[in-house]
Amino acid sequence: MAKSLSARQQQILTILESSKDELSGQALHSLLKAQSQSMGLATVYRNLHLLQQKGEVRCRHLPSGEALYAPLARDVHHLTCLECGKSLPLPKCPVERDDLQLHSPEGFTPLFHTLEVFGHCIKCRP
């Protein structure tokens, strides 16, 4: 799917694709540095934003405000505890069920979706 990516964008996308977990911009920055492919932290975030705009990367925000990134092909959604921050992946995407149709206004082209459910895990439930 890679649409005319710069070398830096391709570096970031390759790391995201090879990771089994979502990664923060800080984690990506550290991994790039460890691989002697160092780029500034602002450059990492700028390229992550461009990759989102190109429909290559998805982002989700934790209750702490931290943003985590994953390749678009990894369609994983989560249940996240507001108390301890633990996230549990949903076994499958409820938005992608066969009987659910996304009604988009004319001229709007959806690239990706996110679904995040916030609540309390069994350990933190009041």
Buried (B, 14 or more C-beta within 10 A) or exposed (E): EEEEBEEBBBBBBBBBEEBEEBBBBEBBBBBBEEEEBEBEBEBBBBBBEBBBEBBBBBBBEBBEEEBBBBBBEBBBBBBBBEEEEEBEEBEEEEEEEEEEEEEEEEEEEEEEEEBBEEEEBEEEEE
